[in-house]
Amino acid sequence: MDIHATKVGIVSCSGEEKSEGTICRLACRKVLDQLRPCETVTICLPLFISGGEEERRFASKFPTITVDGCEKLCAAKATEKLSGKPSQSLLIPEILRKHGFAVPKSRRNYGPGEAPAIQTVAEEIALAVDKVREKS
Protein backbone atom coordinates (compact mmCIF):
# COMPACT_ATOMS: atom_id res chain seq x y z
CA MET A 1 0.00 0.00 0.00
CA ASP A 2 1.47 3.36 -0.94
CA ILE A 3 -0.47 5.44 1.61
CA HIS A 4 0.69 5.33 5.23
CA ALA A 5 -2.39 4.52 7.28
CA THR A 6 -3.13 7.18 9.81
CA LYS A 7 -6.64 5.82 10.24
CA VAL A 8 -8.15 2.37 9.95
CA GLY A 9 -11.77 2.04 8.94
CA ILE A 10 -13.97 -0.27 10.97
CA VAL A 11 -16.98 -1.69 9.16
CA SER A 12 -19.33 -3.13 11.76
CA CYS A 13 -22.19 -5.54 11.39
CA SER A 14 -25.52 -3.73 11.39
CA GLY A 15 -27.69 -6.80 11.96
CA GLU A 16 -30.05 -6.60 14.89
CA GLU A 17 -31.63 -10.03 14.64
CA LYS A 18 -28.82 -11.71 16.62
CA SER A 19 -27.22 -10.78 19.92
CA GLU A 20 -23.80 -11.11 18.30
CA GLY A 21 -24.67 -8.09 16.14
CA THR A 22 -25.32 -6.04 19.26
CA ILE A 23 -22.03 -7.17 20.80
CA CYS A 24 -20.34 -6.25 17.53
CA ARG A 25 -21.67 -2.71 17.51
CA LEU A 26 -21.00 -2.09 21.20
CA ALA A 27 -17.44 -3.43 20.96
CA CYS A 28 -16.70 -1.42 17.82
CA ARG A 29 -18.01 1.73 19.50
CA LYS A 30 -15.70 1.06 22.47
CA VAL A 31 -12.73 0.79 20.11
CA LEU A 32 -13.69 3.99 18.29
CA ASP A 33 -14.34 5.99 21.46
CA GLN A 34 -11.95 4.55 24.04
CA LEU A 35 -9.36 2.05 22.90
CA ARG A 36 -8.16 3.49 19.55
CA PRO A 37 -9.94 6.85 19.09
CA CYS A 38 -7.13 8.52 17.13
CA GLU A 39 -6.43 5.53 14.91
CA THR A 40 -9.91 4.51 13.79
CA VAL A 41 -12.98 5.75 11.97
CA THR A 42 -16.32 4.05 11.54
CA ILE A 43 -17.77 3.19 8.18
CA CYS A 44 -21.55 2.94 8.24
CA LEU A 45 -22.41 -0.35 6.55
CA PRO A 46 -25.93 0.60 5.39
CA LEU A 47 -24.67 3.88 3.91
CA PHE A 48 -21.65 2.08 2.42
CA ILE A 49 -23.92 -0.46 0.71
CA SER A 50 -26.44 2.11 -0.50
CA GLY A 51 -23.83 4.18 -2.33
CA GLY A 52 -22.05 6.37 0.21
CA GLU A 53 -19.19 7.66 -1.91
CA GLU A 54 -17.08 8.96 1.01
CA GLU A 55 -17.24 5.60 2.77
CA ARG A 56 -16.39 3.68 -0.37
CA ARG A 57 -13.55 6.03 -1.27
CA PHE A 58 -12.07 5.77 2.23
CA ALA A 59 -12.32 1.96 2.19
CA SER A 60 -10.63 1.77 -1.21
CA LYS A 61 -7.67 3.95 -0.14
CA PHE A 62 -7.16 3.04 3.50
CA PRO A 63 -7.13 -0.26 5.36
CA THR A 64 -10.39 -1.57 6.74
CA ILE A 65 -11.33 -4.14 9.33
CA THR A 66 -14.70 -5.78 9.04
CA VAL A 67 -16.44 -7.12 12.12
CA ASP A 68 -19.36 -9.45 11.50
CA GLY A 69 -21.88 -10.82 13.96
CA CYS A 70 -22.65 -14.01 12.05
CA GLU A 71 -21.46 -16.28 9.27
CA LYS A 72 -23.35 -14.30 6.64
CA LEU A 73 -20.31 -11.96 6.64
CA CYS A 74 -22.32 -9.00 5.33
CA ALA A 75 -19.66 -6.42 6.25
CA ALA A 76 -16.77 -8.43 4.80
CA LYS A 77 -18.58 -9.30 1.58
CA ALA A 78 -19.87 -5.77 0.97
CA THR A 79 -16.47 -4.24 1.64
CA GLU A 80 -14.73 -6.62 -0.73
CA LYS A 81 -17.33 -6.14 -3.44
CA LEU A 82 -17.52 -2.34 -3.25
CA SER A 83 -14.02 -1.24 -2.24
CA GLY A 84 -11.61 -4.15 -2.11
CA LYS A 85 -10.60 -6.93 0.24
CA PRO A 86 -10.59 -5.89 3.91
CA SER A 87 -7.21 -5.84 5.61
CA GLN A 88 -8.67 -8.07 8.28
CA SER A 89 -12.05 -9.68 8.95
CA LEU A 90 -13.26 -10.64 12.42
CA LEU A 91 -16.21 -12.79 13.37
CA ILE A 92 -17.90 -12.30 16.74
CA PRO A 93 -18.91 -15.96 17.33
CA GLU A 94 -15.27 -17.03 16.82
CA ILE A 95 -14.01 -14.42 19.29
CA LEU A 96 -16.61 -15.39 21.89
CA ARG A 97 -15.74 -19.10 21.54
CA LYS A 98 -12.02 -18.40 21.70
CA HIS A 99 -12.44 -16.66 25.05
CA GLY A 100 -15.07 -19.00 26.49
CA PHE A 101 -18.03 -16.61 26.42
CA ALA A 102 -21.57 -17.77 25.82
CA VAL A 103 -23.71 -15.86 23.35
CA PRO A 104 -26.01 -13.54 25.33
CA LYS A 105 -29.68 -14.46 25.22
CA SER A 106 -30.95 -10.91 24.79
CA ARG A 107 -30.42 -8.82 21.69
CA ARG A 108 -31.00 -5.48 23.41
CA ASN A 109 -30.85 -5.53 27.22
CA TYR A 110 -27.17 -5.67 28.07
CA GLY A 111 -25.88 -5.12 31.56
CA PRO A 112 -22.86 -5.85 33.74
CA GLY A 113 -23.03 -9.55 32.85
CA GLU A 114 -22.22 -8.86 29.20
CA ALA A 115 -19.50 -6.26 29.87
CA PRO A 116 -16.59 -8.74 29.97
CA ALA A 117 -17.53 -10.22 26.60
CA ILE A 118 -17.92 -6.78 25.03
CA GLN A 119 -14.59 -5.64 26.49
CA THR A 120 -12.83 -8.77 25.25
CA VAL A 121 -14.23 -8.36 21.74
CA ALA A 122 -13.23 -4.69 21.75
CA GLU A 123 -9.69 -5.64 22.76
CA GLU A 124 -9.50 -8.16 19.90
CA ILE A 125 -10.62 -5.45 17.46
CA ALA A 126 -8.04 -3.04 18.90
CA LEU A 127 -5.32 -5.65 18.41
CA ALA A 128 -6.44 -6.06 14.79
CA VAL A 129 -6.16 -2.28 14.35
CA ASP A 130 -2.61 -2.38 15.70
CA LYS A 131 -1.64 -5.22 13.34
CA VAL A 132 -3.11 -3.46 10.32
CA ARG A 133 -1.32 -0.22 11.17
CA GLU A 134 1.99 -2.05 11.61
CA LYS A 135 1.69 -3.49 8.08
CA SER A 136 0.95 -0.18 6.38
C-alpha positions, -999 to +999 in steps of 0.1 A: +000+000+000+015+034-009-005+054+016+007+053+052-024+045+073-031+072+098-066+058+102-081+024+100-118+020+089-140-003+110-170-017+092-193-031+118-222-055+114-255-037+114-277-068+120-300-066+149-316-100+146-288-117+166-272-108+199-238-111+183-247-081+161-253-060+193-220-072+208-203-063+175-217-027+175-210-021+212-174-034+210-167-014+178-180+017+195-157+011+225-127+008+201-137+040+183-143+060+215-120+046+240-094+020+229-082+035+195-099+068+191-071+085+171-064+055+149-099+045+138-130+057+120-163+041+115-178+032+082-216+029+082-224-004+066-259+006+054-247+039+039-216+021+024-239-005+007-264+021-005-238+042-023-220+064+002-192+077-019-171+090+010-172+056+028-164+037-004-135+060-013-121+058+022-123+020+022-106+018-012-077+039-001-072+030+035-071-003+054-104-016+067-113-041+093-147-058+090-164-071+121-194-094+115-219-108+140-227-140+120-215-163+093-234-143+066-203-120+066-223-090+053-197-064+063-168-084+048-186-093+016-199-058+010-165-042+016-147-066-007-173-061-034-175-023-033-140-012-022-116-042-021-106-069+002-106-059+039-072-058+056-087-081+083-120-097+090-133-106+124-162-128+134-179-123+167-189-160+173-153-170+168-140-144+193-166-154+219-157-191+215-120-184+217-124-167+251-151-190+265-180-166+264-216-178+258-237-159+234-260-135+253-297-145+252-310-109+248-304-088+217-310-055+234-309-055+272-272-057+281-259-051+316-229-059+337-230-095+329-222-089+292-195-063+299-166-087+300-175-102+266-179-068+250-146-056+265-128-088+252-142-084+217-132-047+218-097-056+228-095-082+199-106-055+175-080-030+189-053-056+184-064-061+148-062-023+143-026-024+157-016-052+133-031-035+103-013-002+112+020-020+116+017-035+081+010-002+064 
